[in-house]
Amino acid sequence: MGPTIAQCRQRYREAARGQRILLVDPTYLTHTPSYDTVPKTFLSYMQLDDINIYPQRWALRAMLLAVCFGPICPQQAAIAIPQAAKENAELSALYNRLPEHQHAAADFLIENMPDHDASNLGADFLAEHITYAFKAREQFAWAKDVPDDLFLNNVLPYASLNEQRDAWRKIFFEDFKASVADCTTKGEVAVILNKAVFDRLNVRYSRARPKPDQSPLESIAASTASCTGLSIMMVDACRALGVPARVVGTPQWAASPGNHTWVEIWDNGWHFLGAAESSTLNRAWFKTKASQQIAGDVNRAIYATSFKRTGLHFPLVWDRSITYVSAIDVTDSYAADSKRTATIDSVKKRLSEEPLLALLGKADIALPAQQLEQVVDLVWRKYSKEIKASAIRGKEHKDKAVSYNGKTMRYAYTRVGEKPAGGYPLYIALHGGGGVPSYVNNSQWEHMKVYYLNSVTSGIYLAPRGVVDTFNLHHVSESYACYDRIIENMVVFENVDPNKVYLLGYSAGGDAAYSIPARAPDRWAGAAMSAGHPNGVRPDNYASLAFLIQVGARDAAYRRNKVAAEYHVKIEALRATHPEHYTHATYVHAGRGHGFMDHAPDGAPQKVFANPSEWLEKEANASTTNVNANAIHWLDNYTRNPTPKKVIWDCGTVVDRSGDLHAGFWPTTEKSKMHYWLGLDRYDKDVPLDAKRIVAEFDKSSNSITVLEIGNFVRFYLNPQMLDLTKNVTVLVDGQTLTATPHPNLRTLIQTLLDRGDPNYIFPASLTLSKNPEGTWMLE
């Protein structure tokens, strides 16, 4: 477990005190201060040992204690005294503190630093930055190959813009080196840091931040920052771990009001991400806007910071008078990808050169819309080949065990019959038990290994062991990543048809059969719940899968019988509103308790109450009928439609599916925010995401999408089977009609494949529908 927020704050405050900074009131700046003249209001908050008086540089580094004590002493100020670097005895002494191979780094900083830094920064401050920059370069494999010019300009510098100068490097190095220990590339390091830093230190975007150009320690103290403050913090974290990084931004969007600042990191080329928002490289809410910016336009160009002097300055919108922050114009790099289209041959070449994970952050190039099916086939074959060659995946399949976040899901499976042309159906059956000793759950698992097996005529019957022994043994949070992984492996290794994957569960397994398809419905063609309890899960997300409920009329424990019938009523109400959806049946077995026949191989008729609603009212006096209650037989009638024309999404009934955050799982955090062909991976900090319920449907004949319910954002993932991607797509929302052209690209195609490891969920393009702060809908 990492440090608490309180511990982090204390650590940073202690580090700040260790900087030995003198904070003085402006009235004392007319003479050289001594201990006698330091304002007593300051001494009351600091030990005398925390203050050093340097007569030659009495305004030295007046920054970090302002983070801790600024609100108490509002008159404190730091005034820079312009002097040339050569006049500063501290900088002259710097070389004596560094080994000879680091002198060139000191030369670079002294030559390019602003005059006021040369006058006010001391040897301690610079030596620590230089020492730890080299320490990162020597310790981390991804940092060793950084070219010298990039190391000097984009790893070594102690600041990006005009922010106050903090001693952040050692702190970030020590705090986050463990978080990236398993990384192999600079891109992986950046993606992990972009979540870990802000989550651990509890810093969030807010317009109420104290000022736009906060340093890292200022942002930590305030717990809030502007996009600029977040970007500075992210750049510093990357640099502390040896990843070249720089602040990037534009003073004014060309196509809409506002400005923005973000981050670029270097990994065999520059890649962008939004600070505290992007979960992968080269994907962010501002991408389309950035592609419309104007190179050479002082207000509408995109600038990247450079510590090395360039003759061009980074426009600081909060203080246009500052011109000492050097920059380069990188506008064209944001427009380039949209202007070039890959050929089939170039796609083949890319796929032959690097694994899909490496391409994920580099493959944002346009695809020929007329050849998307060929590209999809190429990428799927590449994916399957990589899975089969993976030592991790091979061991999982051989050992019949998948582990995630300290939990291991063991399983047994049996192959039955000949493989159908489209692949084997897969039946995942969950055992009872839960809330009992481990040996009892093991016994229940052994029983489930054969319980429904004789009902399978052709398919793979798989029984997982619950990952814990508590009542929710099948649906703790780690379970979902394991189900995903097992299905993905079975599709590749065992030729399973991903459109014929079914879930069954009895008793505690029945609890999970309610919960799992409600939270991850796009995995399943159908689910059969027997003798379980829903534990409050809503049924809205069952819209596009077949759902069977079975319960004994006398199974009164936890009101399982009544709750099952009431659940039937809820689904019926949803079906009345959406008649083409919510395929379901409920069998209340007459005269039976917690046990009943739901697996008779011959389908022998079972006596059930014909109408669960009537049974709720009349109980034993309700009418009955005889049905084939075999759960496998019932499920075999249904096949998943992975892209239903109409999707209903209760956004509050979800699960964390970000298996990528664990070593060995794919790094695709969008996976946690997907539902069939809808997504919520939105990163617009100006408008918090409002996502409660989304209902949308597409119409291929009109090449349109109609949004019936929404919060303020949705992403549409698109493929050629849904809409014509060579034409404009029309979206109707809140009485408005918007149009946009989808841009199929290799990056989206790869990302969506890695999200779910399913050939039916490979989407070459996406469009986002969002409501801006002014309440206007935008489609891009």
DOROKE-631916 format. One record per residue (C-alpha): x, y, z negated. Coordinates in steps of 0.02 Angstrom, whole numbers, plus 50000, padded with zeros to 5 digits. Layout:
BEGIN
XYZ ...
***
This chain:
BEGIN
500005000050000 500665017250046 500765032149929 499175040949879 498765058249945 499175065349774 500865056549775 501225063049950 500825080849899 501935079449745 503355072449849 503255086849971 503155099649833 504685092049750 505585092549916 505105110649935 505775115049763 507375106249807 507695118949944 508235131949813 507275146049893 507175163649826 505465171949847 505455190549815 504205204649811 504455217749948 504825230949816 506435221749773 507135221649949 508075238049934 509515230849834 510405214649801 509355205149674 509995196849519 509135185549394 508655200849295 507735208649441 506775193349501 504915196249467 504415187249309 502815180949391 503945170049497 505035163949355 503485158349263 503165145349398 504965139649426 506425133949322 507935145549334 508925130849402 507755130549551 508375147549609 510045151949685 510515169949719 511545172249875 512025190749886 512445189250071 510795181150120 509515185049987 508055181650105 508695164150142 507365151350187 505915159950102 504605147450154 504305131050066 503835137149893 502535148149975 501655131850015 501545127449831 501445144449748 500845156449884 499035157949821 499685162449648 500905175949705 500085184849850 501405198649865 502885187449899 503685190350068 505165184750171 506035197450283 507305191750411 508885202050430 509525201250609 511355195950613 512365186350739 512735168250698 514595171350689 514325183650545 513495170250438 514755161950323 513545147650292 513505143050476 515385144550489 515535132150348 514295120150429 515635111050529 516575106250372 515035096450316 514825086350476 515855072550557 516705077950716 515515068550833 514085079350768 514935096150801 514215097350976 512475096250899 512895110650783 513565120350933 511925117651025 510835123750881 511915138950843 512025143851026 510155142851056 509335147350890 508435164050873 509455178150795 508445178350635 508755159750609 510615162450633 510535175650497 509485166150373 509735147450390 511065139650283 512265125250302 511265113850188 509715115950293 510555113050461 511685099150400 510205089050338 509295090950504 510835086050604 511295071550491 509565063850495 509355066550682 510915056050709 510365043650577 508755040450674 509715038950837 510865025950762 509555016050667 508125013950790 508305003950951 507125015351047 508165030551002 509845023751059 509525026251245 508905044151234 509995054551352 511095067551266 510205082351343 508515076151282 509205071951111 509915089551090 508385098751157 506945087851098 507525077650948 508815088450858 507895105350842 507205109950671 505735120050740 504615121350893 503805138650889 503845152850764 503295142250615 504235144250452 505775133450442 505465117750338 506635103750287 505435090850355 506595078650442 507255068250296 505525067450218 504665061450377 506075049250412 505935041050241 504025041450234 503645034050404 505095022850456 504175007750386 502595011950485 503525009950650 504694995750602 503894983550725 503894995550872 504964992551025 504635008151129 504555026751100 502755026851161 502235014151030 503075024550894 502155040250949 500445031850955 500655024450781 501315040750708 499865050450782 498705041150666 499825036550518 500495054150485 498825063050478 497895049150389 499205047050252 499465065550225 497615069850242 497835083950366 496365087650481 495915100350613 494935115350553 494605132850613 494675137750430 496545133850417 497565147850335 498465152650496 498705145650672 500595143150667 500805132850509 502355122750474 502165104550420 502265108250234 501025122550249 499805110950338 500025097450206 499675109850067 498125116450155 497515099250215 496975108350373 497825114950528 497485122050700 497865111950855 499535121050853 499895116350673 499425098250708 500535098150862 502025105150768 501795091850635 501675077850762 503205083850859 504195084550697 503665066950647 504185060150817 505855069150811 506185062550636 506025044750704 507135048050856 505765050650987 506005065851100 504485077151081 503935094851120 502445106251095 501415109751251 499995121751278 499095134751381 498555152251328 496925151451426 495955137551513 495685141651696 493925134551707 493225138651534 493545149551381 494845144951252 496645139451234 497425123351172 499045115751110 499565097551118 501105086151119 502215077751246 503385063351205 504745056151315 504785037651356 505635035951525 504655051451574 503545063951484 501845058151422 500515068451334 499375065551186 498265076351077 498955078350902 497925068650773 496735062750908 497435052451053 497545033751027 498525030551187 499675040651296 499075051151442 497275051151388 496405065651302 494845076151313 495815090551392 496525080451537 495285086851668 495475104751608 497365103451614 497295097451794 496445113951842 497775125451769 498785137351879 500675136151886 501575152851873 500065161751800 500645169151635 498965165651552 498385149951642 499965139851663 500445125351549 502045127851450 503175115651361 504345121851226 506225121151247 507485124851111 508775128051245 508575145451315 507715145351485 507315163351526 505435159651509 504525161351343 503085151451270 501585163351254 501015163351073 499195168651078 499235173450893 500715185250918 501105190451096 502575200951038 503605185451000 504695180951150 506085170651074 505205153751096 505905146851259 504815136751377 504665128351546 503135128351659 502485110451671 500805114251753 501155104151909 501445088151811 499635088551754 498955090451929 500105077852012 499225061651966 497555066952037 498355070652205 499105053652243 498225037352274 499045020552251 499015007352386 498784988852356 500634986352388 501124999752262 499964992052133 500764975052162 502474982952142 502004991251977 501264975151910 502814965451957 503974977651869 503224979351695 501994970751577 500254978051559 500634985351388 502074995351459 501005001251604 499625006951488 500465023651456 501185026051630 499905020351757 498745035251767 498695035651957 497205035652073 496595019452151 495805017052322 493945015852286 493655004352434 494884991352368 494464990952184 493934972752185 495644967852250 496504978252116 495404970851980 495854953352038 497714957452038 497664964651862 496614950251793 497844937451864 499274947451789 498394947751620 498034928951622 499834925251667 500464936051523 499304927851397 499844910451450 501674915651439 501474923851268 502304914151128 501104921951002 499544917551100 500174900151140 500534896550957 498814902950905 497964891351028 499054876450987 498874878750798 497024883050811 497274897850695 497184916750717 497804928850585 497374947050561 497784958750417 498224944850298 496714933950339 496844917950442 495394910250536 495674891750566 494554882650687 494224865850770 493494863350942 492884849251052 492744849351241 491174840751305 490754835551484 491384841951650 491824860251674 490454869551769 490974879851920 490924896151822 491844889351670 491374880851508 490034887951394 490744891451221 489724888151064 490444895650904 489584887950753 489774895150577 489644884150423 488694886850262 489364889250087 490044905950033 490204911649853 490784894149805 492474885949774 493614883349922 493384864549925 491504866749945 491744878650091 492984866250167 491664852650153 490384863850237 491624867250376 491884848750405 490004846550417 489834860750544 491174852950655 489874840050707 488204848150658 487684854550831 488994844750929 487854830950996 486704844151070 488064850451189 488014842351361 489374852751443 490424865451351 491634868751210 490994867451033 492054877450910 491864878350721 492884891650628 493274890950442 492764906850352 494264917750315 493764919950131 492674910450007 491474924549961 489664925350019 490184935250174 491544922850220 491154924250407 490904942950424 492204952250323 493024965650428 494514954750478 493344941550550 492844952050700 494624954050764 494824935150747 493234931250846 493804943150982 495494934750988 494804917050991 493604921151133 494964929751233 496134914851210 494784902251255 494364911651415 496164910551474 496764893851403 495144883751415 494254891551564 492784897651461 491444907651551 491394924251454 489574926551505 489094910351415 489774912851240 488514908851102 488494911050913 487624899350792 487594899250603 486734890250459 486464897250282 487994908350248 488374905850431 486614911950466 487004927950370 488424930750492 487334926150642 486264941250597 487744952750567 489024948550701 487974950750859 487204966650788 488934974350768 489774966750921 488354962151040 489334963551202 490294947551165 488794935951162 487504928951281 486434924151132 486414920350947 485444907750842 485204911650657 484654897650540 484234899550355 485204915750330 484904933450268 485234949550367 485874959450217 485184975650286 485924974950462 484814983450592 484214973850746 484294988150873 485904981950954 485144965051000 484334973451151 485334964151285 485614947051205 484454932651165 484134930550979 483354915650891 482824915850707 482424899850613 481964898350429 481024886550314 479314892950258 479774887950080 481544895250082 481114908749955 482864911549885 483364929649920 481674930550013 482514922450164 480824916550231 479914933150216 481414943350273 481574932650429 479754935350475 479894953950437 481424954650549 480374946950687 479124961150665 480504974050680 481154966450841 479394965750911 479204984350878 480814987750972 480244976651115 478614986351127 479635002251162 480874993451277 479884979151361 481334973151469 482424970051317 482484960851151 482264942951209 481934933451047 480974919950957 480644916150773 480254898750707 479604897850528 479664879050493 478084873250406 478324864350241 480224865850246 481424874450126 483264878450155 483454863150266 482554859450430 482894851450597 483674864050717 484884851950802 483924836250856 484894830651013 483304824351095 482374840551061 481074831650954 479614843650923 479614852750756 478094860150670 478234879050652 477044893450620 476544900450789 476514918650738 477724924850603 476664940550579 475134929850542 476154919050425 476674934350325 474824937750296 474084920250279 475604909450238 475074890950235 473404895250315 474214902450471 474104892550633 475524880850682 476254873750842 477594861250893 479204867150977 480914860851027 481894869750890 483604863850948 484654879750941 485874874251078 484444869951196 483654887051166 485274896551194 485684887151354 484284896551442 485224913051433 486744920951514 487534937351463 487334952551574 488934962251531 488314978251612 486434979351577 485594993451670 484915000251506 485965000651350 485315004251174 486655008151046 486365010750861 488065018950834 488005016450647 487974997450664 489754994750719 491334985750667 493154990650667 493794981050818 495504989250825 496494973250825 497884983050909 498404990550743 499084973650690 500704966450757 500354954950904 498664962550949 498444973751101 498634992651068 496954998751129 496055008350993 494625012951111 494044995251080 493295000650913 492175013051000 491425002951144 489714995451175 489444986951343 489835001251466 489715015351339 491115022751234 491385035551097 493255038451111 493065057151104 494395069351045 493665086851046 494125094350879 493065109850904 491435099950893 491355085350770 490665069550847 488795067450818 488405049350859 486875040850785 485985032550930 486285032351118 485095025751251 485645026851433 485245017951596 486025018051768 485195016651938 486295010852080 485045015952214 485155034252164 486945033152097 486355040751935 486335038751747 484885044451640 485245048051457 483695045851350 484475047851177 486165055051128 487125064750998 488385076451079 489545064551173 489655048251269 490905040551389 490235030451535 491375016351591 491015012551774 491354998851901 490794996452083 489444983952034 488574997551935 488775013052045 489605018652206 491255025852144 491635033952313 490205046352287 489665059152158 488755052152007 487235061551943 486845062051757 485175067851688 485165073451507 484005085051408 483145090751568 484805095351650 485585087651804 487475086651814 488605078951945 490415073351944 491565062652049 492305047451963 494165044951989 494635026451983 496365024551909 497515010651855 497665016851676 495795015651640 495724998751726 497134991651619 496494999551458 494744992251477 495434975051515 496544975251361 495084981651258 494104965351270 495134953151373 493614949951480 493584950451671 491814957251665 492374972451565 493684979051684 493144996851723 494195006751848 493385023651807 492505033351672 491545049651652 491245059351492 489665068651447 489895081151307 489045096151231 490225110851204 490155122851055 488955134151152 487725119651172 488035117151358 488205099651429 489765095751529 490125080551639 491915076651686 
***
